[in-house]
Amino acid sequence: MPSERRLWKIVFDNFLKSLQPKLKEKPIGIDSQGNKYFELEADPQGGRRLPRRWFVPVDEETGVPTPEWSQWLRGRRDEPPTQEEIAHNEAIANMKKINAENIAQKFRLPGSTNETECQQNSKGFPDMSEKFEIQPGNLKSKIK
């Protein structure tokens, strides 16, 4: 008999919890693309150990969060990214692109071009059968 009383107490407690107002989502921020980010705080007593985080994209097709916001959404960081941090990371990325272009120009051979003059095969890949052997020892065109 005591277990039945305990069961009714649990049902009654859950009924009272259902009448309490629900937690509202808290807006956290907006990124440069216009995506809006939200969070529901963690409620261990209600069964939610971790906060629930999500974003609402401006455009369904192109709404991709930046890496900093993606880390926050997945719970890899506690605090949302700041505008200064995002600007600093973008400056580092731009600097790396410029350095890569400088290195490519420094080591580029004279008279070489970026585009190779190869025709495409039926599947859309470059056809380089004239430059390489199909079977060992049987090169179609002798390269001098």
ABEGO torsion letter per residue (X at the ends): XAAAAAAAAAAAAAAAAAABBBBBBBBABBBAAGBBBBBBBBBAAAGBABBBBBBBBABAAABBBBAAAAAAAAGABABBBBAAAAAAAAAAAAAAAAAAAAAAAAABBBGBBABBBBBBBAAGBBBAAAABBABBGBBABBBX
